Amino acid sequence: MQHRKRKLLSTLWVALTATVVLNAQEPGEDKWGAWYMYFGTNKIAERFSIHTEAQFRFYETTSNFNQLLLRTGLNYHINPNAIATMGYGFIKTDGSFDEPLGGLDGREHRIFEQFILKNKVWELLFEHRYRLEQRFLELGDATDTQHRARYRIQMTLPLTDTFFLNFYDELFINLQDDLFGQNRLYGAVGVHITENSSVQVGYLRNQFANAVYDRLQIGFFFNPDLRKVFAKKAKDES
């Protein structure tokens, strides 16, 4: 009985967070959704930096809010091409368009461990990201704990000093129940605004076991070195 309850909750949660739900009586894959995102990596010491992230996900490009994702972490820079991270994420999923689940909102508290390796081949910049996640899920009064592994290979190609292309593919593996979670294929054009900031506009193909979703992505990246900011502030105040 406990296993059946856990299996049911897992199925409902996947249905909610993957947006495999009915939106205005139409399949979600018939709509172009959008993710609006912010990412920051800010040095606070020689080998340490802080990761900050906020994502606002919509069923459609500008309407029908679906999901809020907030994530932060502490990075340890082993060397310029290897970074270890431990962090926390909070995810809130709006279930108001989801009649099968009774309109319940989903919440998730997530702990993650991550390791990034970087290398360069010709002009191509490669990044390999390995991540483990411990997911503490809430759906109404029901709770569950799940574990997941993720691997992302990313490639960046500079076009000029200002413009670049970015591509990645990321595979999600469930460590319980069904092995395949999802696969995300992404391509974007990026623009360096300043030395420490950039914008990417791209397309995400988000594939689940029984559905595929098309998502516009607009991401803003802001990576100032906080050591320099604090040093300047201290100098101005002295």
Salt bridges, closest charged atoms under 4 A:
GLU26 OE1 - LYS31 NZ 3.63
GLU46 OE1 - ARG227 NH1 3.36
GLU53 OE1 - HIS51 NE2 2.82
GLU53 OE2 - ARG71 NH2 2.70
GLU60 OE1 - LYS31 NZ 3.96
ASP105 OD2 - LYS92 NZ 3.22
GLU108 OE2 - ARG110 NE 2.70
GLU108 OE2 - ARG135 NE 2.85
GLU127 OE2 - ARG152 NH2 2.70
GLU133 OE2 - ARG110 NH1 3.32
GLU133 OE2 - ARG131 NH1 3.82
GLU133 OE1 - ARG148 NH2 2.80
GLU133 OE2 - ARG150 NH1 2.68
GLU138 OE2 - HIS109 NE2 4.00
ASP144 OD1 - ARG6 NH1 2.95
GLU170 OE2 - ARG129 NH2 2.95
GLU170 OE2 - ARG150 NE 2.88
ASP225 OD2 - ARG227 NH2 2.70
ASP236 OD2 - LYS232 NZ 3.16
